[in-house]
Amino acid sequence: MPPSSPNSTDRRHLFSWPLVPAVLWMGAFFALPLLVVLAISFASRGPYGGVEWTFSLTNYALIADPLYLKIYGRSLWLAAATTAICLLIGYPLAYYIARAPKQWQAIWLLIVIIPFWTNFLVRTYAWMFILRAEGVLNTVLLKTGLIHASIDILYTDMAVLIGLVYGYLPFMVLPLYAAIERLNPSLVEAAWDLYADGWSVLWRVIFPLTKTGVAAGCLLVFIPSVGAYITPDLLGGARTMMAGNLIQHEYLVIRDWPFGSAISFVLMAVVLLGVMLYFKAGGALDVEEERR
């Protein structure tokens, strides 16, 4: 191969310079603090809190306790259920918005993002008034005769699930809308012309062509859901502790920073492993489809 010209080398250097601020920012405010937390996770708790710099693997061994494994399992289950429900609700909604007239798309998108105009903590408190025994939901159900006694929803896993779905549904709708809006309508029309039924059109044409939006939406919902703190703390109370609440409890209440750091890194590893498996499975499906 002929050697690259000086102009091409200059262009490569020119294109790399804009990356410098981002690299410095991520190194100073993401990678460096992460390394500090990693180092603390191998330390020991001092007699009065704080950190003693003696190397130990005890913090990671404690995570195998059934009590903590139960909290991890609850966090993963609620995050997975939140992602699935958001996908089931968000996909039809995103498809409807993407296929609506242009003047209505902006209005529907505005309705989707309007909740972001209010503080998330305030919105979560509002759900407490809705779900409590004397709240709006039970009052309406009692007056309509659908139930004869108040339902205990607040401070349960169901309340946390409702709050998570409400809070993160827009994060599913927006990437799905972006993917569906770019979908060529002629491909769907061609499927109908070839006498495909509605399910075949959805599953074999529309869904495969919008998998990037599905992947982005699932990640944007699952990752913050598994580490959620405010929603399980307010809507779940002491009965529903998730990994985020456990980390806060270890840091601020017990003041066991090394164990809290270890919990954080195990949670991060579990999430990264799930993401890697998800993308690996997606890549395998793409290869299989290409072979077909």
Buried (B, 14 or more C-beta within 10 A) or exposed (E): EEEEEEEEEEEEEEEEEEEEEEEEEEEEEEEEEEEEBBBBBBBBBBEEEEBEEEEBEEBBEBBEEEEBEEBBEBBBBBBBBBBBBBBEBBBEBBBBBBEBEEEEBEEBBEEBEEEEEEEEEEBBBEBBEBBBEEBEBBEEBBEEEEEEEBBEBBBBBBBBBBBBBBBBBBBBBBBBBBBBBEBEEEEBEEBEEEEBEEEEBBEEBBEEBBEBBBBBBBBBBBBBBBBBBBBBBBBBBEEBBBBBBBBBBBBEEEBBBBBBBBBBBBBBEBBEEBBEEBEEEBEEEEEEEEEE
